[in-house]
C-alpha cells in the first residue's frame, strides 16, 4: 500500500470510529507530514482523494474539516461500505470487474453495497429528483439501484478508455490541480487561474501552487 493510501485510511478510520465527527478540523498538511514522517506532497495526494470522495472539505485560510456531506446517515454508511469493500484486501481495489466472453464481447460488472429508495427523503420532495425519476420511467427501488450501478460502470469504462487513449490525467489532473489550488490558499476568484497555470506547468504540487498564487497576487497588488 502506498503512503498516501495509508493516510487516507487513517483519516477514514478516525471518522468510522467516531474520533472525528462532522465539522471537526483535521491536521494541516504540514502537521500531518511531520506526524507521519512523509512528504507534504504525500499528504496533498491523500487529502486530494479525500476531497474528491467528499470525506473532507477545504476552507481557504482555515484548513480541512470533516465534510457535512457525511451528515446524512445513508451517505455516511454508503461511503463506509464502499471503502470497506474497495480496500478489503488491504489495498484500494476496483469495485468493478471486466472480461471478454466467448464471443469476444467486452463484459463488465459492478456490485455496490448501497441502499436506495423511492419512498420518503429527497426523492419525494426534490424537483430534480422527481424529474429524473420521470425521465427514467421507473417505479421500484430495485430498478433505481440497477441504473445507479449501470451509470457507475459506464463511468468506469470511460475512465479505462481514457487510460489507454488520451490518458486519465487529462481530466483528472484538472480536478486534482483545483484541489491543490484550494489547499494553497487560493480564494474563489483565484482558483481557476491558479488551476490553469498549475496544469500548464506540468507540476501539480502545493509548493508550485503557492508560488503561482504569490506571483498572481504580487501582479494584482
VENHU-V219679 format. One record per helix or strand of 3 or more residues. SS is the DSSP state (a for helix, b for strand). FROM is the first residue (numbers start at 1). LEN is the number of residues. Records with the same first field share a line. If there is no record, write none. Layout:
BEGIN
SS = FROM-LEN + FROM-LEN
END
This chain:
BEGIN
a = 3-15 + 29-8 + 40-13 + 68-4 + 73-14 + 122-4 + 127-10 + 141-24 + 169-15 + 188-14 + 206-15
b = 56-4 + 63-4 + 96-5 + 106-5
END
